[in-house]
Amino acid sequence: MHNTKTPLRIWFWAAYLMTTDKRGLSALLLQRQFALRRYETAWMMLHKFRRAMVNLAREPLHGEVEIDDTWIGGAQAGLRGSRRLKGRKAALVLVAVEKRGSATGRARMAVIPDFKGATLLAFLKQNVAPGSTVYTDGLKSFTGLQEAGFQHMPRIQPLRGDLRKGAKSVVPLADRAIGNLQQWLIGTHHGVSRGQLQVYLDEFVFRHNRRKQPWVVARGCRWLKVETQNINVPACRFYAKQGCVLGAIHRFAYPDYPNEAQLLWYKDLAGQTG
């Protein structure tokens, strides 16, 4: 915002509207809302916010993670096979989603140039913690994940026609995230260019990873603090497994129970939602 000619009031309103509306905010709508002269001004403002949505110190995905790929850009006549790259106008996107039981955890998405094993492995090393269990389809490019330190669980994906008829996907959570992404791109932005797709993916991931913590975003909370006692060992183990850090011990917090100490655990929500 350095040397900007746009009033700061509009910058703050734009940031508020962009982060509080679950559908997001298009540049055209922002231009109309604040009667901006040029569409490019609104587009530039939103792009600056999108670039700020990536936390470089965010924690990688961990535990059980589903991986899948998709094309963003619509069907193209004359192309055979979903893996064909030559002549393809659509962008290839790789998606990783945490499994939390039957629910979806955090996600990562990136535009990639090809299906080569080195490309896929580089994405996983950047976004998934070593030792995680990775579920993929039967693409041969994933064969090196076991040697790279991941627990690889490849499965044969049913044909597209069978999926339409009700067959179950081997990576259902990743497929659900892909479907939500496509609907969001079309519904809010009416499609985006291939060259700018990555920043829109970053915005979608930012929203996806914070969808269950609206109160955190609204109030600007950074830390979660929970209390337990030293005698509650199962609770301590659970908090530690969830990424909490023991921050304080108070030996005299319970006067009526001198053998019990108060333990305060802290969790960095900024790192968890990134």
Sine and cosine of phi, psi and omega as CSV:
sin_phi,cos_phi,sin_psi,cos_psi,sin_omega,cos_omega
0.00,0.00,0.11,0.99,-0.02,-1.00
-0.91,0.42,0.74,-0.67,0.01,-1.00
0.88,0.47,0.38,0.92,0.01,-1.00
-0.95,0.32,0.57,-0.82,0.07,-1.00
-1.00,-0.08,-0.14,0.99,0.03,-1.00
-0.99,0.12,0.77,-0.64,-0.02,-1.00
-0.82,0.57,0.62,-0.79,0.00,-1.00
-0.87,0.49,-0.50,0.87,0.03,-1.00
-0.85,0.53,-0.64,0.77,0.01,-1.00
-0.94,0.33,-0.62,0.79,0.07,-1.00
-0.85,0.52,-0.73,0.69,-0.04,-1.00
-0.92,0.39,-0.65,0.76,0.04,-1.00
-0.90,0.43,-0.65,0.76,0.01,-1.00
-0.89,0.45,-0.68,0.73,0.03,-1.00
-0.89,0.46,-0.66,0.75,0.01,-1.00
-0.90,0.44,-0.75,0.66,-0.04,-1.00
-0.91,0.41,-0.62,0.79,-0.04,-1.00
-0.92,0.39,-0.59,0.81,-0.09,-1.00
-1.00,-0.05,-0.29,0.96,-0.04,-1.00
-0.99,-0.16,-0.40,0.92,0.05,-1.00
-1.00,0.09,0.88,-0.48,-0.08,-1.00
-0.91,0.42,-0.34,0.94,0.03,-1.00
-0.99,0.11,-0.26,0.97,-0.08,-1.00
1.00,0.02,-0.10,-1.00,-0.10,-1.00
-0.65,-0.76,0.83,-0.56,0.04,-1.00
-1.00,0.09,0.36,-0.93,0.01,-1.00
-0.90,0.43,-0.60,0.80,0.00,-1.00
-0.91,0.42,-0.66,0.75,0.03,-1.00
-0.92,0.39,-0.65,0.76,0.04,-1.00
-0.89,0.46,-0.67,0.75,0.02,-1.00
-0.87,0.49,-0.67,0.74,-0.01,-1.00
-0.95,0.33,-0.62,0.79,-0.04,-1.00
-0.88,0.48,-0.64,0.77,-0.11,-0.99
-0.92,-0.40,0.23,0.97,0.06,-1.00
0.79,0.62,0.70,0.71,0.05,-1.00
-0.95,0.30,0.61,-0.79,-0.05,-1.00
-0.91,0.42,-0.68,0.73,-0.14,-0.99
-0.88,-0.47,0.67,-0.74,0.08,-1.00
-0.88,0.47,-0.60,0.80,-0.04,-1.00
-0.87,0.49,-0.52,0.85,0.03,-1.00
-0.91,0.42,-0.72,0.69,0.02,-1.00
-0.90,0.43,-0.67,0.74,0.01,-1.00
-0.88,0.47,-0.68,0.73,-0.01,-1.00
-0.90,0.43,-0.66,0.75,0.00,-1.00
-0.87,0.49,-0.74,0.67,-0.02,-1.00
-0.92,0.40,-0.57,0.82,0.03,-1.00
-0.93,0.38,-0.58,0.82,0.07,-1.00
-0.90,0.44,-0.64,0.77,0.05,-1.00
-0.91,0.41,-0.66,0.75,-0.02,-1.00
-0.88,0.47,-0.64,0.77,0.00,-1.00
-0.93,0.38,-0.43,0.90,0.02,-1.00
-0.99,0.13,-0.10,1.00,-0.06,-1.00
-0.99,0.13,-0.13,0.99,0.00,-1.00
-0.99,-0.11,0.89,-0.45,0.06,-1.00
-1.00,0.05,0.95,-0.32,-0.07,-1.00
-0.90,0.44,-0.37,0.93,-0.01,-1.00
-0.98,-0.17,0.28,0.96,-0.07,-1.00
-0.92,0.40,0.48,-0.88,-0.03,-1.00
-0.97,0.25,0.68,-0.73,0.02,-1.00
-0.92,0.38,0.33,-0.94,0.09,-1.00
-0.90,0.44,0.49,-0.87,-0.03,-1.00
-0.50,-0.87,0.10,-0.99,-0.03,-1.00
0.99,0.16,-0.77,-0.64,0.04,-1.00
-0.99,-0.13,0.78,-0.63,-0.10,-1.00
-0.73,-0.69,0.76,-0.65,0.10,-1.00
-0.99,-0.13,0.64,-0.77,0.00,-1.00
-0.83,-0.55,0.71,-0.71,0.09,-1.00
-0.44,-0.90,0.29,-0.96,0.02,-1.00
-0.86,-0.51,0.33,-0.94,0.04,-1.00
-0.43,-0.90,0.30,-0.96,0.11,-0.99
-0.97,-0.23,0.74,-0.67,0.08,-1.00
-0.93,-0.37,0.89,-0.46,-0.02,-1.00
0.58,-0.82,-0.01,1.00,0.08,-1.00
1.00,0.07,0.23,-0.97,0.00,-1.00
-0.94,0.34,0.47,-0.88,-0.03,-1.00
-0.74,-0.68,0.83,-0.56,-0.03,-1.00
-0.91,0.42,0.58,-0.81,0.09,-1.00
1.00,-0.01,-0.05,1.00,0.00,-1.00
-0.97,-0.23,0.71,-0.70,0.04,-1.00
-0.90,-0.43,0.72,-0.69,0.03,-1.00
1.00,0.02,0.72,-0.70,-0.06,-1.00
-0.97,0.25,-0.20,0.98,-0.04,-1.00
-0.98,-0.19,0.01,1.00,-0.06,-1.00
-0.96,0.29,0.78,-0.63,-0.04,-1.00
-0.98,-0.19,-0.59,0.81,-0.09,-1.00
-0.89,0.45,0.81,-0.59,0.03,-1.00
0.99,0.16,0.03,1.00,-0.05,-1.00
-0.99,0.17,0.78,-0.62,0.04,-1.00
-1.00,-0.03,-0.44,0.90,0.00,-1.00
-0.94,0.34,0.35,-0.94,0.00,-1.00
-0.99,-0.11,0.64,-0.77,0.03,-1.00
-1.00,0.00,0.81,-0.59,-0.07,-1.00
-0.83,-0.56,0.72,-0.69,0.07,-1.00
-0.96,-0.26,0.70,-0.71,-0.12,-0.99
-0.81,-0.58,0.72,-0.70,0.09,-1.00
-0.81,-0.58,0.73,-0.69,-0.05,-1.00
-0.69,-0.72,0.74,-0.67,0.08,-1.00
-0.94,0.33,0.59,-0.80,0.13,-0.99
-0.99,-0.17,0.81,-0.59,0.10,-1.00
-0.81,-0.58,0.99,0.15,-0.15,-0.99
0.94,0.33,-0.81,-0.58,0.07,-1.00
-1.00,-0.08,0.04,1.00,-0.05,-1.00
-0.98,-0.19,0.27,-0.96,0.00,-1.00
-1.00,-0.08,0.73,-0.69,0.09,-1.00
-1.00,-0.09,-0.65,-0.76,-0.01,-1.00
-0.97,0.23,0.25,-0.97,-0.06,-1.00
-0.70,-0.71,0.34,-0.94,0.18,-0.98
-0.68,-0.74,0.60,-0.80,0.02,-1.00
-0.62,-0.78,0.61,-0.79,0.00,-1.00
-0.47,-0.88,0.60,-0.80,0.15,-0.99
-0.97,0.23,0.77,-0.64,-0.01,-1.00
-0.83,-0.56,0.43,-0.90,-0.09,-1.00
-0.99,0.12,-0.41,0.91,-0.11,-0.99
-0.31,-0.95,-0.02,-1.00,-0.01,-1.00
-0.99,-0.16,0.25,0.97,-0.05,-1.00
-0.90,0.44,0.52,-0.86,-0.02,-1.00
-0.86,0.51,-0.61,0.79,0.00,-1.00
-0.91,0.42,-0.59,0.80,0.02,-1.00
-0.92,0.38,-0.72,0.69,-0.01,-1.00
-0.92,0.40,-0.64,0.76,-0.01,-1.00
-0.91,0.40,-0.62,0.78,0.03,-1.00
-0.89,0.46,-0.64,0.77,0.05,-1.00
-0.89,0.46,-0.71,0.70,-0.03,-1.00
-0.91,0.41,-0.66,0.75,-0.01,-1.00
-0.90,0.44,-0.52,0.86,-0.01,-1.00
-0.99,0.17,-0.47,0.88,-0.19,-0.98
-0.86,-0.50,-0.19,0.98,-0.06,-1.00
-0.80,-0.60,0.72,-0.70,-0.03,-1.00
-0.94,0.33,0.62,-0.79,0.06,-1.00
-0.85,0.52,0.56,-0.83,-0.01,-1.00
1.00,0.00,-0.17,0.99,0.01,-1.00
-0.93,0.36,0.46,-0.89,0.08,-1.00
-1.00,0.01,0.88,-0.48,-0.11,-0.99
-0.94,-0.35,0.84,-0.54,0.03,-1.00
-0.98,-0.20,0.78,-0.63,0.01,-1.00
-0.68,-0.74,0.12,-0.99,0.18,-0.98
-0.99,0.15,-0.21,-0.98,-0.11,-0.99
-1.00,0.05,0.30,0.95,0.00,-1.00
-0.86,0.52,0.78,-0.62,-0.08,-1.00
-0.90,0.43,-0.41,0.91,-0.02,-1.00
-0.90,0.43,-0.27,0.96,0.01,-1.00
-1.00,0.05,0.04,1.00,-0.15,-0.99
-0.92,0.39,-0.31,0.95,-0.04,-1.00
-1.00,-0.03,0.12,0.99,-0.08,-1.00
-0.93,0.37,-0.59,0.81,-0.02,-1.00
-0.88,0.48,-0.70,0.72,0.00,-1.00
-0.93,0.36,-0.38,0.93,-0.02,-1.00
-1.00,0.08,0.00,1.00,0.07,-1.00
0.97,-0.24,0.16,0.99,0.03,-1.00
-0.96,-0.27,0.50,-0.86,0.13,-0.99
-1.00,0.06,0.98,-0.19,-0.15,-0.99
-1.00,-0.02,0.77,-0.64,0.02,-1.00
-0.83,-0.56,0.99,0.16,0.00,-1.00
-0.97,0.24,0.59,-0.81,0.03,-1.00
-0.65,-0.76,0.47,-0.88,-0.01,-1.00
-0.99,0.13,0.87,-0.49,-0.01,-1.00
-0.98,0.17,0.75,-0.67,0.08,-1.00
-0.86,0.52,0.40,-0.92,0.04,-1.00
-0.89,0.45,0.43,-0.90,-0.06,-1.00
-0.84,0.54,-0.63,0.77,0.03,-1.00
-0.90,0.44,-0.63,0.78,0.02,-1.00
-0.93,0.36,-0.58,0.82,0.04,-1.00
-0.90,0.44,-0.63,0.77,0.03,-1.00
-0.91,0.42,-0.47,0.88,-0.01,-1.00
-1.00,0.09,-0.03,1.00,0.07,-1.00
0.90,-0.43,0.01,1.00,0.06,-1.00
-0.90,0.44,0.55,-0.83,-0.06,-1.00
-0.99,0.12,0.70,-0.71,0.07,-1.00
-0.96,0.29,0.51,-0.86,0.05,-1.00
-0.99,0.16,-0.22,0.98,0.06,-1.00
-0.75,-0.66,0.92,0.40,-0.14,-0.99
-0.91,0.42,-0.57,0.82,-0.03,-1.00
-0.95,0.31,-0.63,0.77,0.06,-1.00
-0.91,0.42,-0.66,0.75,0.03,-1.00
-0.90,0.44,-0.61,0.80,0.04,-1.00
-0.91,0.42,-0.67,0.74,0.03,-1.00
-0.90,0.44,-0.62,0.78,0.03,-1.00
-0.90,0.43,-0.68,0.73,0.03,-1.00
-0.88,0.47,-0.67,0.74,0.03,-1.00
-0.91,0.42,-0.62,0.78,0.04,-1.00
-0.88,0.47,-0.74,0.67,-0.04,-1.00
-0.89,0.45,-0.66,0.75,0.03,-1.00
-0.90,0.43,-0.63,0.78,-0.01,-1.00
-0.93,0.38,-0.68,0.73,0.01,-1.00
-0.89,0.46,-0.65,0.76,-0.02,-1.00
-0.97,0.22,-0.69,0.72,-0.09,-1.00
-0.95,0.33,-0.65,0.76,-0.06,-1.00
-1.00,-0.05,-0.70,0.72,-0.14,-0.99
-0.94,-0.33,-0.11,0.99,0.02,-1.00
0.83,0.56,0.62,0.78,0.00,-1.00
1.00,-0.03,0.48,-0.88,0.02,-1.00
-0.71,-0.70,0.33,-0.95,0.01,-1.00
-0.97,0.25,0.41,-0.91,0.00,-1.00
-0.89,0.46,-0.62,0.78,-0.04,-1.00
-0.92,0.38,-0.43,0.90,-0.04,-1.00
-0.96,-0.27,0.08,1.00,-0.13,-0.99
-0.87,0.49,-0.61,0.79,-0.11,-0.99
-0.87,0.50,-0.64,0.77,-0.02,-1.00
-0.93,0.36,-0.49,0.87,0.09,-1.00
-0.95,0.31,-0.58,0.82,0.11,-0.99
-0.89,0.46,-0.65,0.76,0.02,-1.00
-0.88,0.47,-0.65,0.76,0.03,-1.00
-0.91,0.41,-0.68,0.73,0.00,-1.00
-0.88,0.47,-0.70,0.72,0.02,-1.00
-0.89,0.46,-0.66,0.75,0.05,-1.00
-0.84,0.55,-0.72,0.70,-0.01,-1.00
-0.94,0.34,-0.69,0.72,-0.02,-1.00
-0.86,0.51,-0.70,0.72,-0.08,-1.00
-0.96,0.27,-0.20,0.98,0.01,-1.00
-0.89,-0.45,0.21,0.98,-0.10,-0.99
-0.93,0.38,-0.44,0.90,-0.01,-1.00
-0.99,-0.17,0.10,0.99,0.01,-1.00
-0.77,-0.64,0.79,0.61,-0.02,-1.00
-0.89,0.45,-0.51,0.86,0.00,-1.00
-0.93,0.37,-0.52,0.85,0.04,-1.00
-0.91,0.41,-0.73,0.68,-0.02,-1.00
-0.91,0.42,-0.68,0.73,-0.08,-1.00
-0.91,0.40,-0.56,0.83,-0.08,-1.00
-0.98,-0.22,-0.01,1.00,0.04,-1.00
0.93,0.37,0.46,0.89,-0.02,-1.00
-0.94,0.34,0.65,-0.76,0.00,-1.00
-0.95,-0.32,-0.58,0.82,-0.11,-0.99
-0.84,-0.55,0.55,-0.84,0.17,-0.99
-0.96,-0.27,0.77,-0.63,0.01,-1.00
-0.88,-0.47,0.79,-0.62,0.03,-1.00
-0.79,-0.61,0.49,-0.87,-0.06,-1.00
-0.89,-0.45,0.63,-0.78,0.16,-0.99
-0.50,-0.86,-0.07,-1.00,-0.03,-1.00
-0.90,-0.44,0.37,-0.93,-0.05,-1.00
-0.91,0.42,-0.37,0.93,-0.01,-1.00
-0.99,0.11,-0.20,0.98,-0.02,-1.00
-1.00,-0.05,0.96,0.27,-0.08,-1.00
-0.90,0.44,-0.69,0.73,0.02,-1.00
-0.85,0.53,-0.63,0.78,0.02,-1.00
-0.91,0.41,-0.65,0.76,0.02,-1.00
-0.89,0.46,-0.67,0.74,0.01,-1.00
-0.91,0.42,-0.64,0.77,0.00,-1.00
-0.90,0.44,-0.73,0.69,-0.02,-1.00
-0.89,0.46,-0.65,0.76,0.02,-1.00
-0.90,0.43,-0.63,0.78,0.01,-1.00
-0.91,0.40,-0.51,0.86,0.00,-1.00
-0.99,0.13,0.05,1.00,0.06,-1.00
0.99,-0.12,0.16,0.99,0.02,-1.00
-0.98,0.21,0.45,-0.90,0.01,-1.00
-0.87,-0.50,0.72,-0.70,0.03,-1.00
-0.95,0.32,0.90,-0.44,-0.11,-0.99
-0.96,-0.29,-0.39,0.92,-0.04,-1.00
-0.38,-0.93,0.53,-0.85,0.07,-1.00
-0.78,-0.62,0.83,-0.56,0.01,-1.00
-0.89,-0.45,0.94,-0.33,-0.08,-1.00
-0.97,0.25,-0.40,0.92,-0.10,-0.99
-0.91,-0.42,0.49,0.87,-0.01,-1.00
-0.97,0.25,-0.40,0.92,-0.05,-1.00
-0.84,-0.53,1.00,0.02,-0.06,-1.00
-0.85,0.52,-0.54,0.84,-0.03,-1.00
-0.98,0.19,-0.19,0.98,-0.02,-1.00
-0.75,-0.66,0.98,0.20,-0.13,-0.99
-0.90,0.44,-0.34,0.94,-0.02,-1.00
-1.00,0.03,-0.02,1.00,-0.02,-1.00
-0.95,-0.31,0.64,-0.77,0.06,-1.00
-0.88,-0.47,0.54,-0.84,0.03,-1.00
-1.00,0.05,0.78,-0.63,0.05,-1.00
-0.92,-0.39,0.77,-0.64,0.03,-1.00
-0.93,-0.36,0.87,-0.50,-0.01,-1.00
-0.96,-0.27,0.59,-0.81,-0.04,-1.00
-0.80,-0.61,0.59,-0.81,0.06,-1.00
-0.75,-0.66,0.74,-0.67,0.00,-1.00
-0.99,0.17,0.98,-0.21,-0.04,-1.00
-0.94,0.33,-0.49,0.87,0.01,-1.00
-0.89,0.45,-0.67,0.74,0.02,-1.00
-0.94,0.34,-0.57,0.82,-0.04,-1.00
-0.96,0.26,-0.48,0.88,-0.07,-1.00
-0.99,-0.13,0.03,1.00,-0.08,-1.00
-0.97,0.25,0.00,0.00,0.00,0.00
